[in-house]
Each structure stands twice: as C-alpha cells, then as structure tokens.
Amino acid sequence: MKTKTQTQKKPKTETPTPAKTQAAVAAPKPGAKPKASRLSPELQAAKDRAITKREGKRPPKEMREPEGDLVVFAFRLAPEERDLIHKAAGPARASKFVRALAVAAACHDEAAIKLLLQSTKPAA
C-alpha cells in the first residue's frame, strides 16, 4: 500500500524592491569605517578626475511625453531607395514625407499625393 507524502509549504520570503536594495547599498552601517581605496593616490586622483569629467558633460535628457497612441510601422528599403527618398523630401523630412504619402495613398487622396509630389525637390 502506497502512501502519499505531503510536501510542506515554505513561508514566502519578501523579495527586496529596488528602493530597499538601493537604500541598503547607499546607507553604510552605523559605526562602520569607510573603506580605504586599493588604488595608489595618483591612480585614485586620475579616477576621480575622470568621473568628475564624465558626470559634468551634459545634463540628463528630459523625457518627452508620448504623442498619443502611436505605433511603429517599418519596412525595408534598398540603400538606393532610401537615398532617393531623402533627396526628394529634403533634409530631416524623409519620415514625415513617407508617412504622409502612405496615408494619402491608403485614403485614396489624389490631391494630397499631388501636393506631396509638387513639394519634392526635383532630381538633379
């Protein structure tokens, strides 16, 4: 006759959150001595200068608010096709040009397509 063995449930341990982990790392223990650097004074000074130089280069970027519910629609192009689009649309306007052209074509808006074609730079 076989008997079933029951497994005992282990009590759940609390998973540390990033805030708790950061606080534990940032705050030294009371009465603890600061660790001495293992680097020579010259190397320590060079390290401190490099860190100061790196931190002071530029301020952190501000996060932009999303422009609503946008999605990404991507497709592959040959480098020659990409260069033609950039040449026709002008500098820094290729994405807007392709998006406007694709939406106009999907809506069967011939007037918008003609307007976009007129706004392109002539091929040299």
GUPA-708870 format. One record per residue (C-alpha): residue number from 1; residue in one letter; x, y, z. Coordinates in pm, 1 decimal, m for minus. Layout:
N
 num residuo        u        v        w
 NUM       A        X        Y        Z
...
END
This chain:
124
 num residuo        u        v        w
   1       M      0.0      0.0      0.0
   2       K    144.9    331.6   m108.9
   3       T    115.4    646.2     96.0
   4       K    130.7    995.5    m37.4
   5       T    388.0   1219.0    114.4
   6       Q    283.5   1574.4    165.3
   7       T    528.1   1850.0     94.9
   8       Q    536.8   2130.5    342.1
   9       K    491.6   2477.0    204.1
  10       K    779.3   2708.6    270.4
  11       P    695.8   3051.9    401.1
  12       K    739.3   3320.5    138.6
  13       T   1034.1   3545.4    183.7
  14       E    995.0   3907.8     93.7
  15       T   1163.9   3998.6   m233.1
  16       P   1361.0   4319.7   m194.7
  17       T   1233.7   4605.4   m405.5
  18       P   1477.0   4830.4   m593.4
  19       A   1416.9   5108.3   m340.6
  20       K   1502.3   4881.1    m47.4
  21       T   1807.7   4747.0   m226.7
  22       Q   1927.4   5097.0   m316.6
  23       A   1879.2   5214.5     42.0
  24       A   2073.3   4916.2    173.3
  25       V   2361.6   4981.2    m63.7
  26       A   2365.7   5358.8    m17.5
  27       A   2349.1   5370.3    361.1
  28       P   2657.8   5242.7    543.6
  29       K   2613.6   5052.0    863.6
  30       P   2628.8   5262.1   1179.3
  31       G   2983.0   5275.3   1320.3
  32       A   3135.5   5127.9   1003.2
  33       K   3465.4   5268.7    886.0
  34       P   3488.0   5389.0    526.1
  35       K   3676.6   5150.1    301.5
  36       A   4022.6   5256.5    201.6
  37       S   4091.0   5268.5   m170.1
  38       R   4315.5   4998.5   m308.7
  39       L   4445.4   5237.4   m572.7
  40       S   4758.8   5441.3   m535.3
  41       P   4698.8   5812.8   m468.3
  42       E   4795.3   5900.2   m828.5
  43       L   4555.1   5647.3   m977.6
  44       Q   4280.9   5746.2   m732.8
  45       A   4320.1   6112.2   m834.0
  46       A   4307.9   6018.4  m1204.3
  47       K   3995.3   5810.7  m1142.2
  48       D   3825.6   6095.1   m954.9
  49       R   3909.5   6339.9  m1236.8
  50       A   3769.4   6101.3  m1498.9
  51       I   3446.7   6052.4  m1302.6
  52       T   3405.4   6427.0  m1247.7
  53       K   3473.1   6496.4  m1614.6
  54       R   3225.1   6228.9  m1727.5
  55       E   2948.2   6341.7  m1491.8
  56       G   2972.7   6709.5  m1582.8
  57       K   2947.5   6680.4  m1961.8
  58       R   2575.7   6731.8  m2020.3
  59       P   2257.7   6737.6  m1818.1
  60       P   2025.8   6436.5  m1833.2
  61       K   1768.0   6434.7  m2111.4
  62       E   1414.3   6526.0  m2028.0
  63       M   1162.3   6257.0  m2109.3
  64       R    916.5   6363.4  m2378.3
  65       E    550.4   6292.8  m2341.5
  66       P    420.8   6041.5  m2596.2
  67       E    221.7   6193.5  m2880.9
  68       G    m84.6   5983.2  m2813.9
  69       D   m131.7   5622.7  m2913.2
  70       L    133.6   5581.2  m3182.6
  71       V    266.8   5255.8  m3320.1
  72       V    569.3   5168.8  m3530.3
  73       F    523.8   5068.1  m3893.7
  74       A    852.4   4963.7  m4050.3
  75       F    958.8   4829.8  m4386.8
  76       R   1287.4   4751.2  m4554.3
  77       L   1439.2   4957.7  m4833.7
  78       A   1741.4   4923.9  m5051.6
  79       P   2003.9   5190.2  m4976.7
  80       E   1943.5   5342.8  m5319.5
  81       E   1569.6   5378.7  m5249.0
  82       R   1641.1   5536.7  m4912.1
  83       D   1879.7   5786.7  m5071.3
  84       L   1616.7   5878.5  m5332.4
  85       I   1357.4   5943.4  m5062.2
  86       H   1597.5   6159.7  m4862.0
  87       K   1694.9   6353.2  m5172.6
  88       A   1331.1   6415.1  m5272.6
  89       A   1199.0   6501.9  m4926.6
  90       G   1483.5   6725.1  m4819.6
  91       P   1692.5   6719.7  m4504.6
  92       A   1523.9   6576.1  m4193.1
  93       R   1184.9   6535.8  m4365.1
  94       A   1202.1   6184.0  m4510.2
  95       S    998.2   6009.9  m4238.4
  96       K    721.8   6270.1  m4244.8
  97       F    716.3   6259.8  m4625.0
  98       V    685.7   5880.1  m4642.7
  99       R    421.5   5872.1  m4368.1
 100       A    211.3   6142.0  m4537.4
 101       L    243.0   5970.6  m4875.0
 102       A    145.6   5629.8  m4733.8
 103       V   m160.0   5767.3  m4551.7
 104       A   m270.6   5967.4  m4857.4
 105       A   m239.1   5657.3  m5075.8
 106       A   m431.7   5444.7  m4825.0
 107       C   m712.9   5703.8  m4818.4
 108       H   m713.7   5737.5  m5199.8
 109       D   m648.1   6110.2  m5157.9
 110       E   m512.2   6205.4  m5500.6
 111       A   m498.6   6575.5  m5413.6
 112       A   m270.7   6510.5  m5116.8
 113       I    m49.0   6284.3  m5326.7
 114       K    m18.5   6551.0  m5597.6
 115       L     61.2   6814.2  m5334.4
 116       L    333.4   6591.3  m5188.0
 117       L    478.5   6528.8  m5533.8
 118       Q    485.9   6902.8  m5601.4
 119       S    663.1   6969.2  m5271.3
 120       T    950.8   6732.0  m5353.3
 121       K   1280.6   6861.0  m5476.0
 122       P   1346.2   6785.4  m5844.8
 123       A   1605.5   6516.4  m5909.7
 124       A   1937.6   6666.1  m6014.6
END
